[in-house]
Structures are given as structure tokens and as C-alpha cells.
Amino acid sequence: MDYLGYLISGWGVVLVAVAVYAFSLLRRGRALTARVPADRRRWMTTDD
């Protein structure tokens, strides 16, 4: 149990890094979505 602190901090760093990456990926995706012209959008996002 001497290495429990290292284990927990290692998992913590990895989880925080994945969360930050996912958040930045979603932000970038939403920003790029606004740049797509209406006639080039996928069929699932039309206003029908």
C-alpha cells in the first residue's frame, strides 16, 4: 500500500486529461458546426 498515492494521483491526472480533451473537442465541434452552410448539413439536422 506504499504506492497507493501514486496510483490515485496517476489515475486522477489521466481522468482530468481525458475530460479536458473531451470538453475541448466538443467546443471545437460546436464552433465548426456553425460554419457549415445549411445546404451542406446532414439530413438529421434539417428543419423539416
N, CA, C and O atoms as a GROMACS GRO file, in nm:
protein
  192
    1MET      N    1   0.081  -0.120   0.000
    1MET     CA    2   0.000   0.000   0.000
    1MET      C    3   0.086   0.127   0.000
    1MET      O    4   0.034   0.238   0.018
    2ASP      N    5   0.214   0.110  -0.020
    2ASP     CA    6   0.303   0.227  -0.022
    2ASP      C    7   0.281   0.313  -0.145
    2ASP      O    8   0.309   0.433  -0.142
    3TYR      N    9   0.233   0.254  -0.253
    3TYR     CA   10   0.220   0.325  -0.379
    3TYR      C   11   0.078   0.369  -0.410
    3TYR      O   12   0.048   0.409  -0.522
    4LEU      N   13  -0.009   0.363  -0.313
    4LEU     CA   14  -0.149   0.398  -0.335
    4LEU      C   15  -0.164   0.546  -0.376
    4LEU      O   16  -0.247   0.578  -0.460
    5GLY      N   17  -0.086   0.633  -0.317
    5GLY     CA   18  -0.091   0.775  -0.352
    5GLY      C   19  -0.052   0.799  -0.497
    5GLY      O   20  -0.114   0.879  -0.567
    6TYR      N   21   0.053   0.728  -0.543
    6TYR     CA   22   0.095   0.740  -0.682
    6TYR      C   23  -0.012   0.686  -0.776
    6TYR      O   24  -0.039   0.743  -0.881
    7LEU      N   25  -0.073   0.576  -0.737
    7LEU     CA   26  -0.177   0.515  -0.818
    7LEU      C   27  -0.297   0.608  -0.832
    7LEU      O   28  -0.348   0.629  -0.943
    8ILE      N   29  -0.342   0.664  -0.722
    8ILE     CA   30  -0.458   0.752  -0.726
    8ILE      C   31  -0.427   0.880  -0.801
    8ILE      O   32  -0.509   0.927  -0.880
    9SER      N   33  -0.310   0.938  -0.778
    9SER     CA   34  -0.276   1.061  -0.850
    9SER      C   35  -0.256   1.035  -0.998
    9SER      O   36  -0.291   1.121  -1.080
   10GLY      N   37  -0.202   0.921  -1.036
   10GLY     CA   38  -0.188   0.886  -1.177
   10GLY      C   39  -0.321   0.874  -1.247
   10GLY      O   40  -0.340   0.927  -1.356
   11TRP      N   41  -0.415   0.804  -1.184
   11TRP     CA   42  -0.550   0.792  -1.240
   11TRP      C   43  -0.617   0.929  -1.246
   11TRP      O   44  -0.688   0.960  -1.342
   12GLY      N   45  -0.595   1.010  -1.144
   12GLY     CA   46  -0.655   1.144  -1.142
   12GLY      C   47  -0.605   1.229  -1.258
   12GLY      O   48  -0.684   1.298  -1.323
   13VAL      N   49  -0.475   1.225  -1.283
   13VAL     CA   50  -0.417   1.302  -1.394
   13VAL      C   51  -0.475   1.254  -1.527
   13VAL      O   52  -0.508   1.336  -1.613
   14VAL      N   53  -0.486   1.125  -1.545
   14VAL     CA   54  -0.538   1.070  -1.670
   14VAL      C   55  -0.685   1.109  -1.688
   14VAL      O   56  -0.724   1.150  -1.798
   15LEU      N   57  -0.764   1.097  -1.585
   15LEU     CA   58  -0.906   1.131  -1.596
   15LEU      C   59  -0.927   1.280  -1.624
   15LEU      O   60  -1.014   1.316  -1.703
   16VAL      N   61  -0.848   1.364  -1.560
   16VAL     CA   62  -0.860   1.508  -1.585
   16VAL      C   63  -0.817   1.539  -1.728
   16VAL      O   64  -0.881   1.620  -1.795
   17ALA      N   65  -0.711   1.475  -1.776
   17ALA     CA   66  -0.665   1.500  -1.913
   17ALA      C   67  -0.770   1.457  -2.015
   17ALA      O   68  -0.794   1.528  -2.113
   18VAL      N   69  -0.833   1.343  -1.993
   18VAL     CA   70  -0.937   1.296  -2.085
   18VAL      C   71  -1.058   1.389  -2.081
   18VAL      O   72  -1.118   1.418  -2.184
   19ALA      N   73  -1.094   1.437  -1.962
   19ALA     CA   74  -1.208   1.529  -1.951
   19ALA      C   75  -1.180   1.661  -2.022
   19ALA      O   76  -1.267   1.714  -2.090
   20VAL      N   77  -1.060   1.713  -2.007
   20VAL     CA   78  -1.023   1.839  -2.074
   20VAL      C   79  -1.023   1.819  -2.225
   20VAL      O   80  -1.070   1.906  -2.298
   21TYR      N   81  -0.972   1.707  -2.272
   21TYR     CA   82  -0.971   1.679  -2.416
   21TYR      C   83  -1.113   1.668  -2.470
   21TYR      O   84  -1.144   1.723  -2.576
   22ALA      N   85  -1.200   1.597  -2.399
   22ALA     CA   86  -1.339   1.582  -2.443
   22ALA      C   87  -1.410   1.716  -2.447
   22ALA      O   88  -1.484   1.744  -2.541
   23PHE      N   89  -1.388   1.800  -2.347
   23PHE     CA   90  -1.450   1.932  -2.343
   23PHE      C   91  -1.402   2.018  -2.460
   23PHE      O   92  -1.482   2.086  -2.524
   24SER      N   93  -1.272   2.016  -2.487
   24SER     CA   94  -1.220   2.096  -2.598
   24SER      C   95  -1.268   2.043  -2.732
   24SER      O   96  -1.292   2.121  -2.825
   25LEU      N   97  -1.282   1.912  -2.744
   25LEU     CA   98  -1.332   1.853  -2.867
   25LEU      C   99  -1.477   1.892  -2.893
   25LEU      O  100  -1.514   1.922  -3.007
   26LEU      N  101  -1.559   1.892  -2.789
   26LEU     CA  102  -1.698   1.932  -2.804
   26LEU      C  103  -1.710   2.080  -2.839
   26LEU      O  104  -1.792   2.117  -2.922
   27ARG      N  105  -1.629   2.164  -2.775
   27ARG     CA  106  -1.631   2.307  -2.807
   27ARG      C  107  -1.592   2.332  -2.951
   27ARG      O  108  -1.654   2.413  -3.020
   28ARG      N  109  -1.488   2.263  -2.997
   28ARG     CA  110  -1.443   2.281  -3.135
   28ARG      C  111  -1.548   2.231  -3.234
   28ARG      O  112  -1.571   2.294  -3.337
   29GLY      N  113  -1.612   2.119  -3.202
   29GLY     CA  114  -1.717   2.066  -3.288
   29GLY      C  115  -1.834   2.160  -3.300
   29GLY      O  116  -1.889   2.178  -3.409
   30ARG      N  117  -1.875   2.220  -3.190
   30ARG     CA  118  -1.986   2.314  -3.194
   30ARG      C  119  -1.950   2.439  -3.273
   30ARG      O  120  -2.034   2.494  -3.344
   31ALA      N  121  -1.826   2.484  -3.261
   31ALA     CA  122  -1.783   2.601  -3.336
   31ALA      C  123  -1.778   2.571  -3.485
   31ALA      O  124  -1.815   2.655  -3.567
   32LEU      N  125  -1.733   2.452  -3.522
   32LEU     CA  126  -1.727   2.416  -3.663
   32LEU      C  127  -1.864   2.391  -3.722
   32LEU      O  128  -1.885   2.412  -3.842
   33THR      N  129  -1.958   2.346  -3.640
   33THR     CA  130  -2.094   2.323  -3.688
   33THR      C  131  -2.157   2.451  -3.740
   33THR      O  132  -2.231   2.449  -3.838
   34ALA      N  133  -2.130   2.560  -3.674
   34ALA     CA  134  -2.189   2.688  -3.716
   34ALA      C  135  -2.134   2.734  -3.851
   34ALA      O  136  -2.198   2.815  -3.918
   35ARG      N  137  -2.019   2.684  -3.892
   35ARG     CA  138  -1.958   2.727  -4.017
   35ARG      C  139  -2.007   2.648  -4.138
   35ARG      O  140  -1.977   2.686  -4.252
   36VAL      N  141  -2.079   2.540  -4.117
   36VAL     CA  142  -2.128   2.458  -4.228
   36VAL      C  143  -2.251   2.524  -4.289
   36VAL      O  144  -2.344   2.558  -4.216
   37PRO      N  145  -2.254   2.543  -4.421
   37PRO     CA  146  -2.373   2.601  -4.485
   37PRO      C  147  -2.496   2.512  -4.466
   37PRO      O  148  -2.484   2.390  -4.451
   38ALA      N  149  -2.612   2.573  -4.467
   38ALA     CA  150  -2.736   2.500  -4.441
   38ALA      C  151  -2.761   2.389  -4.544
   38ALA      O  152  -2.814   2.284  -4.509
   39ASP      N  153  -2.723   2.411  -4.669
   39ASP     CA  154  -2.748   2.309  -4.770
   39ASP      C  155  -2.647   2.195  -4.766
   39ASP      O  156  -2.666   2.094  -4.834
   40ARG      N  157  -2.542   2.207  -4.687
   40ARG     CA  158  -2.442   2.100  -4.675
   40ARG      C  159  -2.454   2.023  -4.545
   40ARG      O  160  -2.373   1.933  -4.519
   41ARG      N  161  -2.552   2.055  -4.463
   41ARG     CA  162  -2.568   1.986  -4.335
   41ARG      C  163  -2.626   1.847  -4.357
   41ARG      O  164  -2.687   1.819  -4.460
   42ARG      N  165  -2.606   1.762  -4.259
   42ARG     CA  166  -2.656   1.625  -4.268
   42ARG      C  167  -2.808   1.624  -4.260
   42ARG      O  168  -2.868   1.719  -4.210
   43TRP      N  169  -2.869   1.520  -4.309
   43TRP     CA  170  -3.013   1.511  -4.314
   43TRP      C  171  -3.076   1.509  -4.174
   43TRP      O  172  -3.192   1.546  -4.158
   44MET      N  173  -3.001   1.468  -4.074
   44MET     CA  174  -3.056   1.458  -3.939
   44MET      C  175  -3.075   1.594  -3.873
   44MET      O  176  -3.148   1.605  -3.774
   45THR      N  177  -3.012   1.697  -3.927
   45THR     CA  178  -3.019   1.828  -3.863
   45THR      C  179  -3.100   1.928  -3.942
   45THR      O  180  -3.091   2.048  -3.915
   46THR      N  181  -3.180   1.883  -4.037
   46THR     CA  182  -3.262   1.977  -4.115
   46THR      C  183  -3.382   2.021  -4.036
   46THR      O  184  -3.416   1.960  -3.934
   47ASP      N  185  -3.446   2.127  -4.080
   47ASP     CA  186  -3.561   2.185  -4.010
   47ASP      C  187  -3.694   2.132  -4.062
   47ASP      O  188  -3.796   2.199  -4.047
   48ASP      N  189  -3.697   2.015  -4.122
   48ASP     CA  190  -3.822   1.958  -4.178
   48ASP      C  191  -3.920   1.923  -4.070
   48ASP      O  192  -4.029   1.874  -4.100
   0.00000   0.00000   0.00000
